[in-house]
Amino acid sequence: MSMDSSIPFALLLALLIPILLHFVIRRKYSSYNLPPGSLGIPVIGQTISLLRALRSNTDYQWYQDRIKKYGPVSKMSVFGSPTVLLTGPAANRFVFSNQDLIITETKAANALIGRSILTLSGEELKQVRSALQGYLRTEMVTKYIRKMDEEVAPLAKRLTFDIICSVIFGQGAGPIREALAADFKKMVQAMLSIPVNIPFTKFNKGLSASRRVRKVLRQIARDREAALQQGHSSSADDFFTYMLVLRSEGTHSLTVEDIVDNAILLLLAGYETSSVLITFLLRYLANEPDILGKITEEQEEIARSKGPNEPLTWMMMKYTWKVALETLRTISPIFGSFRTAIKDIEYRGYHIPKGWQVFHAQSITHLDGKFFNDPIKFDPTRFDNQSLIPPYCFVPFGGGPSMCPGNEFARTETLVAMHYLVRQFRWKLCCKEEGYRKDPLPTPKCSDTA
Ligand code: HEM
């Protein structure tokens, strides 16, 4: 076929395929009451327009346009899969507590992280979830404060990475941590890449990095195992020892390899999200001298009243945390998630067929004037009385049974960081541009120059 004759043929196909797909889906799901909306062009669907909206941070308007057209539940097609978009507090509640909607597995995440909590189900999921929750619970996090303190005080670069590395892997500053930091960076870049394993691609570099990380962590886990057997360690020392102690008590039966996978997930889930919070908190404070002044006052008072060897306690940092919560409301590190229905599900009279995706735009409620007065305004006093915020409207850490188990950890490390930063430094923004893009986590527009 010549080039000229192939163009009309391609055009005809582009026209015919959506029509055919429309009929195939209509026939296949004829007994279903599917939500309103269109699946768009095959494979592409609404993917490009959604990604464009996220990158330019106009996704809020994008959702609102769809809600106006179709209501809070609509169907579309994203990343090649039929998808139902759910928004609003009722949707937040429904998704967070529905065990039949599991986080959509991406090939890249599977290859890079392995068998972590994200890929488990049933009894195994319950065991690992409860172990992670136990490791990150308030009493445990209180014990980690001293280590966080040591990391933040000299104001190490890669703050949140170093904190988690030290607390979870028991890996203090040194060449091993430097190598891990470089490799984790490659893994993060690969998580969002096209999962095609060809030399020199981001995915290929991420896989090599993941292998190196795994090798180092396996060795650390074995060392911890030996130390535990000799009675030289306890469960509060680090995540590996904690999980090994639980295994010896019969709480779970994970292999060392599984524990390593979940440690990698903890680091990936924990450091990027917390660093977004700290980054935007610092950016807000640079423009809000009154709020910065109040935080400094609170932190100076804590520094005066605490003995030199007494660890910091976040209980006294109430105002600082309210400012952090307002930062999470206005710029939520996680704007939403993709989940897959593992069986047919009904929501508000509509059917979500088994195998379809749900795109849950959870943070849309944060900027909705119905729930937050003057939502664009940065106003930490909204959190003076949190019981006034309607349920499932403020969900930066998710909610229900799959709520982020690291929320206490995130609070503690953010507050420890702020304790030193506001008392020892003043900063100004090199880049005045206020916007940010979702990449997919919020990133200041001029992150290279700021
Ligand atoms: C500001 C910081 C953070 C934010 C905004 C955040 C937010 C979230 C959200 C929204 C989820 C998904 C909940 C769901 O969809 O049901 C999640 C899951 C998770 N987070 Fe966080 N997170 C933060 C920090 C951390 C930290 C510091 C850790 C660990 C030290 C952590 C560990 C995890 C883990 C392991 C999961 C998966 C839980 C599961 O699938 O059951 N997160 N986080």
Residues whose N, C-alpha, C, O or C-beta is under 5 A from the ligand:
A	BS01	HEM	L266 A269 G270 T273 S274 L277 P333 I334 S337 V395 P396 F397 G398 G399 S402 M403 C404 P405 G406 F409 A410
